[in-house]
Amino acid sequence: MPIKYDFIPLDFNRLSPEKQQRRAVEFYELMKRRRTVREFSPEPVPFELIELAIKTAGVAPSGANQQPWRFVVVSNPEIKRRIRLAAEEEERENYSGRFPDEWLQALAPLGTDWHKEFLETAPYLIVVFKIDYGVESTPDGGERRIKHYYVNESVGIACGMLLTALHNAGLATLTHTPNPMGFLSEILKRPKNEKPYLLVPVGYPADGVKVPDITKKRFEEIAEVIE
């Protein structure tokens, strides 16, 4: 049975031009300080912050409002260790032969390698899974697949909102995409219609941590204005 939505008035608060400008500048200044962190403190993080960030990601737009995502939060030390060992095994293969020289040269200035200690040190790992299709029980005891639309696009938007929410809450993050990522499905016992999309360690940065002195492209390099 197709879903039928009622239509309600839009809850939209129109701001004054001055407040719009102020909020836009403040948000830009906040977000441009976000940096990828590879050295985390083991200091505990209030779970409420993780929950609120995931709730924020969960209000992201999605194709046909199907919300094709699952956020698996891991704090268990043994499971984090299993994830680290499996990720390092794949990454060791990547750095020693799978990655083409061009990719290795692009990574070299950032100082990355196959060691992934942060997967154990960070107090939380958020593993994002994309739900390729829904599953519905049928009257005869079987299952029916429900097609999902724009899955990658939808989950990508939700991940962007997740990272933004975590940074806004004063937490450090890293986007990790070990390739292949099938071990995450196995370790976390996910159903076959869920596929790993992104692994996000979350916590406070370690004392004295340093990050590469990188720059971002200017507005003129990333945007074209057509009037």
C-alpha positions in Angstrom: 0.0 0.0 0.0 1.6 3.3 -1.0 2.1 5.9 1.7 -0.3 8.8 1.7 1.0 12.0 3.3 -1.1 14.8 4.7 0.2 18.3 3.8 0.9 20.7 6.7 2.0 24.4 6.8 5.8 24.8 6.4 7.6 25.7 9.7 9.9 28.4 8.4 11.3 31.3 10.3 12.3 34.1 7.9 15.2 36.0 9.4 16.1 39.7 8.9 18.9 40.3 6.3 21.2 41.3 9.2 20.6 38.1 11.1 20.9 36.0 8.0 24.4 37.5 7.2 25.5 37.1 10.8 24.5 33.5 11.1 26.0 32.6 7.7 29.3 34.2 8.7 29.3 32.5 12.1 28.6 29.1 10.6 31.2 29.5 7.9 33.8 30.4 10.6 32.8 27.4 12.7 33.0 24.9 9.8 36.2 26.1 8.3 37.9 25.1 11.5 36.8 21.5 11.1 39.8 19.3 10.4 40.3 15.5 10.0 42.0 14.1 13.2 43.9 10.9 13.3 45.1 11.1 16.9 42.3 10.9 19.5 42.1 11.1 23.2 40.5 8.1 25.0 38.6 10.5 27.2 34.9 9.5 27.3 32.4 11.5 25.2 28.8 12.0 26.5 26.6 9.6 24.5 23.9 12.3 24.3 26.1 14.2 21.8 26.4 11.2 19.6 22.7 10.6 19.7 21.9 14.2 18.9 24.3 14.2 15.9 22.7 11.0 14.5 19.2 12.5 15.0 20.5 15.5 13.0 21.7 13.3 10.2 18.4 11.4 10.3 16.5 14.5 9.2 18.5 14.8 6.0 16.5 14.8 2.7 16.3 11.4 0.9 14.9 10.0 -2.3 11.1 9.5 -1.8 11.7 10.0 2.0 12.9 6.4 2.3 15.8 7.3 4.6 18.0 4.5 3.4 20.6 4.7 6.2 21.6 2.9 9.4 24.0 4.3 12.0 25.8 1.7 14.1 27.5 3.1 17.1 30.4 1.1 18.5 32.0 1.7 21.9 32.8 -1.9 22.9 36.6 -2.2 23.1 36.8 -5.7 21.8 34.6 -4.9 18.7 36.7 -1.8 18.1 39.8 -3.9 18.1 38.4 -6.4 15.7 37.4 -3.5 13.4 40.9 -2.1 13.6 42.7 -5.3 12.9 40.4 -6.1 9.9 40.8 -2.5 8.6 44.6 -2.6 8.9 44.8 -5.9 7.1 42.9 -4.4 4.1 44.9 -1.1 4.3 48.2 -2.9 4.4 47.3 -4.6 1.2 46.2 -1.3 -0.3 49.4 0.6 0.6 51.7 -2.3 -0.5 50.1 -3.1 -3.8 46.5 -2.3 -4.5 46.8 1.5 -4.6 48.3 2.9 -7.9 51.5 5.0 -7.5 49.5 8.1 -8.4 47.2 7.6 -5.4 50.1 6.9 -3.1 51.8 10.1 -4.2 48.6 12.1 -3.6 48.4 10.7 -0.1 52.1 11.1 0.8 51.9 14.8 1.9 49.2 13.9 4.4 51.4 11.3 6.1 48.8 8.5 6.1 49.7 4.8 6.1 48.0 1.5 6.9 48.3 1.9 10.7 44.8 2.8 12.1 45.2 3.2 15.9 42.4 5.7 16.0 39.9 2.9 15.4 40.7 1.7 19.0 41.5 5.0 20.7 38.5 7.0 19.7 35.7 6.4 22.3 33.1 5.9 19.5 33.0 4.6 16.0 29.9 5.4 14.0 29.6 3.0 11.1 27.2 4.3 8.4 25.4 1.7 6.3 23.4 2.3 3.2 20.2 0.3 2.9 20.1 -0.8 -0.7 16.5 -2.0 -0.5 13.8 -2.4 2.0 12.4 -5.7 3.1 8.7 -6.3 3.8 7.1 -9.5 5.1 4.4 -11.0 2.9 1.2 -12.8 4.1 2.6 -16.2 3.0 5.6 -15.8 5.3 8.0 -14.7 2.5 9.7 -11.4 1.9 9.2 -8.7 -0.7 11.9 -6.3 -1.7 11.1 -2.5 -1.8 13.2 -0.6 -4.2 15.1 2.4 -2.8 15.8 5.5 -4.9 18.9 7.7 -4.9 20.5 5.7 -2.1 24.1 6.9 -2.5 23.1 10.5 -2.8 20.8 10.4 0.2 23.3 8.7 2.4 26.0 11.1 1.3 23.9 14.1 2.4 23.1 12.4 5.7 26.8 11.8 6.3 27.6 15.5 5.6 25.0 16.5 8.2 26.4 14.0 10.7 30.0 15.4 10.4 28.6 18.9 10.7 26.6 18.1 13.8 29.5 16.4 15.5 31.8 19.3 14.8 29.2 21.7 16.0 29.0 19.7 19.2 32.7 20.2 19.8 33.9 16.8 18.7 36.7 15.7 16.3 36.1 13.2 13.5 37.8 11.3 10.7 36.1 9.9 7.6 37.6 6.5 7.0 36.7 4.3 4.0 38.8 1.1 4.1 38.5 -0.7 0.8 36.9 -3.3 0.7 34.6 -2.7 3.7 32.8 -6.0 3.8 34.4 -6.9 7.1 32.2 -4.3 8.8 29.0 -6.1 7.8 30.5 -9.4 9.1 31.7 -8.0 12.5 28.6 -6.0 13.1 26.3 -8.7 11.9 24.3 -6.5 9.5 21.6 -7.9 7.2 22.3 -8.5 3.5 20.4 -5.4 2.4 22.8 -3.1 4.3 26.2 -2.2 2.8 29.0 -0.3 4.7 29.3 3.3 3.4 31.5 5.2 5.9 33.4 4.7 9.2 33.6 7.7 11.4 35.8 7.7 14.6 34.5 10.3 17.0 36.0 11.9 20.1 38.2 14.6 21.5 41.6 15.3 19.8 44.7 14.1 21.6 46.7 16.7 23.5 49.1 18.5 21.2 47.8 16.8 18.0 49.0 18.4 14.8 47.3 18.4 11.4 48.7 19.2 7.9 48.8 22.9 7.1 46.5 22.7 4.1 44.4 25.3 2.3 41.0 25.1 0.7 40.1 26.4 -2.8 38.8 29.9 -3.0 35.2 30.7 -3.9 36.2 31.6 -7.4 37.8 28.1 -7.9 34.7 26.1 -6.7 31.8 28.2 -8.0 30.6 29.8 -11.2 28.0 32.5 -11.0 25.7 32.9 -14.0 23.7 36.1 -14.0 
